[in-house]
Amino acid sequence: MITIDLPRADGASRCLIGEGLLSQIAVHVEQAAGAGRHFVVTDANVGPLYGRSVATRLAAPFLELSVGEEHKVWPTVEGIIQFLLVNGADRDSVVVGLGGGVVTDLAGFAAAITLRGLPWVAVPTTLLGMVDASIGGKTGINLDLGKNLVGCFWPPRAVLVDPHTLRTLPSRELRAGLAEVVKVTMIAPSSMDHLLARWLPPLARGELGGAGEMVAGAVRVKADVVAIDEREKGPRQALNLGHTLGHALEAATGYGRFLHGEAVAWGMLTALRLARDRGLLSTADAQTWAGRLELLAPLPPISDLSWGDVAPYLSRDKKRKEGGIDWVLPRLGGVVLGVRIPDEHVARAYEALCTVPAEGPFTGLL
């Protein structure tokens, strides 16, 4: 079992990573969040695989949500709250979010606003959920106007990761999660580059032998960043690398075309182009990163999405301030925060991106 301390303003929290952890979930949930009544929130994909057995071990009622980012909206949150209250939840009750990033975002947000705040535990079953969505305490929902525009910081009492669940993950979902691992490595190459070099190619092929080690490395990096900036006022902004354009692509297509990591991969390619054009990266270094992202291809295409389709969502990005967006761009050895780029320069980079084939090669962008 790997144990990683996680920051939380109101107390200690941990991420536990271990094969077979779900079989001892009742012990871990009670240790982290107390012996109050448990409520499991999952989705229609994960429910038949793990939801019923987890609910049985916790002696808990469980709710299966519809699958997909398009359901990360207010009515779904209201449905979770109704489920909790109808089944007798009180302030000692514990919400268990079992699933991918959509489920943990929804379960955590519902926990935050039910009875003015219930404890919750994240049990991510996707790679993206393990390395990103469940770490750091962000919860929330999407609006038609843009992604994650409503939400709050409400960290889970624990994050419980059983890499065994990745064996039932579709290959597309696995590759999408690896995009977030590439992002973390761009941010902290001294901590992650050796892991990425060793495990990215086999993981991209669906060989899961190094999954636990890779997850632990990514969680440590994100936990370290969050520890010094829990509310995203400074250094935590580094974790938005690739997300500014990625979120806009998701919103522009109604949250139905891209998995989150796929949109972020396109966003990172744009960031590489912008960084290269500003002298933050050499062409060779930028192409090395593009080559790594190419292992995750094919991505859903963007050639039919004009700048006019995407730009309105950038203008409503939640990180926009004083009339502009401060971009996170990669550089040698890490990232640069707060790079203000004129919209016309971003438009040119995006237009170049639209010429890149969804299956690669990606290095042609650079």
Stockholm file with secondary structure:
# STOCKHOLM 1.0

chainA/1-366         MITIDLPRADGASRCLIGEGLLSQIAVHVEQAAGAGRHFVVTDANVGPLYGRSVATRLAAPFLELSVGEEHKVWPTVEGIIQFLLVNGADRDSVVVGLGGGVVTDLAGFAAAITLRGLPWVAVPTTLLGMVDASIGGKTGINLDLGKNLVGCFWPPRAVLVDPHTLRTLPSRELRAGLAEVVKVTMIAPSSMDHLLARWLPPLARGELGGAGEMVAGAVRVKADVVAIDEREKGPRQALNLGHTLGHALEAATGYGRFLHGEAVAWGMLTALRLARDRGLLSTADAQTWAGRLELLAPLPPISDLSWGDVAPYLSRDKKRKEGGIDWVLPRLGGVVLGVRIPDEHVARAYEALCTVPAEGPFTGLL
#=GR chainA/1-366 SS CEEEEECCTTSCEEEEECTTGGGGHHHHHHHHHCSSCEEEEEETTHIIIIIHHHHHHHTCCEEEECCSGGGCSHHHHHHHHHHHHHTTCCTTCEEEEEESHHHHHHHHHHHHHGGGCCCEEEEECSHHIIIIITSSCEEEEEETTEEEEEEEECCCSEEEECGGGGGGSCHHHHHHHHHHHHHHHHHCHHHHHHHHHHHHHHHHTTCCTTHHHHHHHHHHHHHHHHHHCTTSSSGGGGGGTTHHHHHHHHHHTTTSSCCHHHHHHHHHHHHHHHHHHTTSSCHHHHHHHHHHHHTTCCCCCCTTCCHHHHHHHHHTCTTCBTTBCEEEEEETTEEEEEEECCHHHHHHHHHHHTTSCTTSCCGGGC
#=GC SS_cons         CEEEEECCTTSCEEEEECTTGGGGHHHHHHHHHCSSCEEEEEETTHIIIIIHHHHHHHTCCEEEECCSGGGCSHHHHHHHHHHHHHTTCCTTCEEEEEESHHHHHHHHHHHHHGGGCCCEEEEECSHHIIIIITSSCEEEEEETTEEEEEEEECCCSEEEECGGGGGGSCHHHHHHHHHHHHHHHHHCHHHHHHHHHHHHHHHHTTCCTTHHHHHHHHHHHHHHHHHHCTTSSSGGGGGGTTHHHHHHHHHHTTTSSCCHHHHHHHHHHHHHHHHHHTTSSCHHHHHHHHHHHHTTCCCCCCTTCCHHHHHHHHHTCTTCBTTBCEEEEEETTEEEEEEECCHHHHHHHHHHHTTSCTTSCCGGGC
//
